[in-house]
Amino acid sequence: MTRNVVVIGAGIGGLSSAVRLARKGCQVTVLEARSVAGGLAGGFQLEGFRFDTGPYVLLDRPGIEWAFRQLEIDPETQLSLQRIPEVYQVDDGSGHNVAVYDSFEQTASEFEQQWPGTREKYGQFIDRSAAVYRRLQPMQWKSQPGVIDVFRNGAWRDVPFLLSSLGSVLKASKLPEAIVQALGIWTHVAGQLAGAAPAPLALVTSVIHHVGACYLRGGIGMISDVLMNAATDAGAEFRFGTPVRRICCRNGTVIGVETDKEMLLADAVISNAGLATYAGLLDEAGRAALSHRTQRYFQNLPLQSPGVCAYLAVKGRPAPPYLRFRLRGEEDGCRLLVTPGVVDPSLENEGWYPARLIAPMAHARAESGGEAGQRAFLHRVVEQEHWWRDCFDDVRVLETRIPSEWGNRFHLHNNSMNPVMTSKFMLTGRVAHRSPWIRRLYLTGSATHPGQWVSFCSVSGVLAADCLLADAKARR
Ligand SMILES: Cc1cc2nc3c(=O)[nH]c(=O)nc-3n(C[C@H](O)[C@H](O)[C@H](O)COP(=O)(O)OP(=O)(O)OC[C@H]3O[C@@H](n4cnc5c(N)ncnc54)[C@H](O)[C@@H]3O)c2cc1C
């Protein structure tokens, strides 16, 4: 039995692995560089308002519920998930406003009013998407889905779909361009063009109509609170303010980790530190197990920047929709205004509500512009673009964040959230949960799953832990 496991990082992936392993009888020590758990998906208080750090919406309710059930946490009682009725609106800058609601009927009727003849095409698009989603869904819950899984679920029919891009799937729908842009918004907000993005992003709207886009009462940070409590109850030990400096290896096998203060021996290590695991944390013996080609592969993966963001206090209860997107053309990406007060009136504080303005930034642009370029972009978004201010009676900017600040605060590899999700990267399977190069090293979190949402990170925590448990069982 693998008794002694070190988990590096208490993001959603690390926390989920810790719960799984502690419940299965392992002795788990979680080493977290920050003073709190949750990583990018945590929450914080600012001038009497509660904010989610990163995530603002759960688009994959089945995924988070699946992960929680594997972790023996009842999602019904532990997560107060609310479907959002008026989910989002996209202003494409050419005078079109496209609204997507929880209700298919309402969405399709408004499309029909603006573009007569669209209702039927939209219905067909949603029905086709729902069928593909049903077939592909079980594969999200496998560490490395193989040919048998593809045949078992009938997903072989979707191979051409998986080989195409979001852009080509949306184009094939023959819906008006403004609707196509609105349905593909989830790639714009990740700072990526639809032509390079994976086709499964086209399934999101059908998921919104069928299971709903969700907000969590108390904030999305509640997910990490629940996981943290479950891990502690199951006996995992947490050490905060403890960055891991090195993963120590011998003869191609992990033997432990080194912090500033000590060396901790471990039977296995699960890393929630993403690409930094291979790019910075392995000691010399560990790096020697990686070929130059592999090292180059990790160095050259295109990355996703967390972009710039402003945490706001806004006067008066915000009007729906919950999310307002504004497209700014290929070069300049998009903007997003998030108003949680729309779904949770209890966030009110003396007539003011929390809100957030987000602007994605291509990683290459953020890095080449440096801090000065990042600040100049933030300044333009917050001080010179007025559309979002016009939504409120009054606004206070409480705090802002540029990519280098995200990087420093959250210990992000090269100031990036993770490798950007391209269709090519999704097909090659992202970074493996079980290291192919170093024995007893496992990876969890957003770099390891074909999707970087909170739900996927939790699923990946379960899958990484299961790889470890299966290997330990095989060794017995
Ligand atoms: C602006 C923004 C908006 C987002 N919106 C959404 C959304 O709406 N919906 C959604 O589902 N997702 C969203 N996401 C994505 C989601 O938040 C992340 O993908 C997810 O939280 C990442 O989880 P993770 O497990 O990979 O770990 P992370 O959150 O990256 O946490 C890793 C942890 O490991 C720690 N760590 C790193 N290195 C070390 C080390 N050497 N030693 C010790 N500790 C270490 C870090 O301090 C951190 O706590 C958003 C993210 C951002 C930034």
The ligand as an ORCA input file, in Angstrom:
! r2SCAN-3c Opt
* xyz 0 1
  C      -9.952     35.082    -14.276
  C     -10.341     33.626    -14.250
  C     -11.646     33.255    -14.530
  C     -12.020     31.904    -14.502
  N     -13.327     31.586    -14.727
  C     -13.738     30.311    -14.595
  C     -15.126     30.005    -14.645
  O     -15.975     30.875    -14.808
  N     -15.510     28.705    -14.486
  C     -14.601     27.713    -14.257
  O     -15.025     26.554    -14.090
  N     -13.272     27.979    -14.187
  C     -12.827     29.253    -14.343
  N     -11.501     29.562    -14.239
  C     -10.518     28.459    -14.217
  C     -10.324     27.811    -12.851
  O     -10.363     28.762    -11.828
  C      -8.969     27.114    -12.809
  O      -8.743     26.347    -13.981
  C      -8.863     26.178    -11.619
  O      -9.241     26.838    -10.426
  C      -7.430     25.671    -11.529
  O      -7.346     24.705    -10.511
  P      -6.059     23.830    -10.336
  O      -6.431     22.627     -9.562
  O      -5.398     23.598    -11.642
  O      -5.077     24.643     -9.420
  P      -4.682     26.180     -9.133
  O      -5.881     26.992     -8.875
  O      -3.681     26.658    -10.128
  O      -3.970     25.951     -7.743
  C      -2.684     25.400     -7.626
  C      -2.232     25.603     -6.194
  O      -0.914     25.077     -6.074
  C      -0.112     25.975     -5.331
  N       1.274     25.780     -5.737
  C       1.818     25.975     -6.978
  N       3.121     25.671     -6.953
  C       3.404     25.261     -5.698
  C       4.600     24.809     -5.053
  N       5.762     24.715     -5.697
  N       4.527     24.447     -3.741
  C       3.363     24.516     -3.064
  N       2.211     24.978     -3.625
  C       2.245     25.321     -4.918
  C      -0.654     27.351     -5.703
  O      -0.349     28.296     -4.698
  C      -2.162     27.072     -5.805
  O      -2.815     27.247     -4.575
  C     -11.074     30.903    -14.223
  C      -9.759     31.275    -13.919
  C      -9.391     32.622    -13.932
  C      -7.986     33.005    -13.567
*
